[in-house]
Amino acid sequence: ARWFPLPIKRAAIVLGFDLEGRLTHNLQNHTRGSYHFVTQVLEHEGFLYCSSLHDKNLARIPLSNIC
């Protein structure tokens, strides 16, 4: 087993895969105080909406910023 040293830094990570399981997108934000522990992502009308295990709001990211 491998253990990560504490404290683990806050980070927002969203990975996208195609239907064959190949990685297509790797979005990461390691900025201090960033939205973190993303649990779900929904694409809707030109935006990605992300929910978090710890944050009480949604993150909304324009697709034009990442495509």
C-alpha positions, -999 to +999 in steps of 0.1 A: +000+000+000+011+035-007+003+064+016+002+101+008+018+125+032-005+148+051-017+174+045-029+166+010-032+199-009-066+211-021-071+206-058-099+206-083-094+178-109-118+169-137-109+141-162-128+135-195-127+102-214-141+092-247-162+061-253-131+039-257-118+050-223-090+073-236-083+104-217-095+135-236-094+163-210-073+168-179-085+199-160-066+208-128-065+237-105-041+236-076-045+273-066-046+279-029-083+282-018-096+266-051-127+246-054-118+211-045-129+174-042-150+175-073-176+147-072-198+153-103-196+172-136-224+181-160-220+198-194-249+221-201-254+249-227-217+258-230-207+254-194-193+227-171-211+225-137-191+209-109-202+198-075-179+192-046-178+169-016-168+199+006-179+231-010-215+242-007-218+258-041-214+247-077-185+257-099-195+269-134-167+269-160-173+282-196-164+256-221-147+283-242-121+286-214-110+249-218-117+239-254 
